[in-house]
Amino acid sequence: MSDFTDFMPEALAEAHAAAARGEVPVGAVVVKDGEIIARAGNRMRELYDPTAHAEMLAIRAACAALETERLTGCALWVTLEPCPACAGAIAAARLERLYYAAPDPKSGGVAQGPRVFEHPQAHHVPEVYAGLHEAEAAALLKDFFAARRD
C-alpha cells in the first residue's frame, strides 16, 4: 500500500484539544479518498451527552457532509479502541476501515470486552488496524487521568 497516509496525528490533535477542554482525550477523524471529511474530540461533559464520543461525533459530521447514513469507502482514525456503542455505530455506518491507537481494556468493544465485530449479528465488519501511535495516545490518557487524581 504505497499511497498509505497516516492520519493518526490529526486524531491525536483532536484528543489534545479535548483534554484542553477537560474532556477525556480521545480524538477521531473520518477520511475519504485521502481527505479528512470530519473530525471531532470527546464532548460528553460539554454537551451533557454520554453519546458524544469522538467517534460518534465524527461519524455524524461525516454523514452530514456526505448527506448519507452510509460511509462506504471511508476510514475512521481514533486514538482509543472504540467502546461497544461506537463499534456498533461504525458497523451501522459501514465504515470500510478502522484505525485505532491505544487498546481500552476497561471499556473497549473491538479487541476487548464484547468484540462487537466478531459477533454473528454484526451488520458490517470493517478492516481493523490497531496500535498506530499507541504509546503517544496511551501516554496522553495516562497523564490526563493522573492529573485528575492529584
Secondary structure, 3 states (H helix, E strand, C coil): CCCCCCCHHHHHHHHHHHHHCCCCCCEEEEEECCEEEEEEECCHHHHCCCCCCHHHHHHHHHHHHHCCCCCCCEEEEEEECCCHHHHHHHHHHCCCEEEEEECCCCCCCCCCCCCHHHCCCCCCCCEEEECCCHHHHHHHHHHHHHHHHC
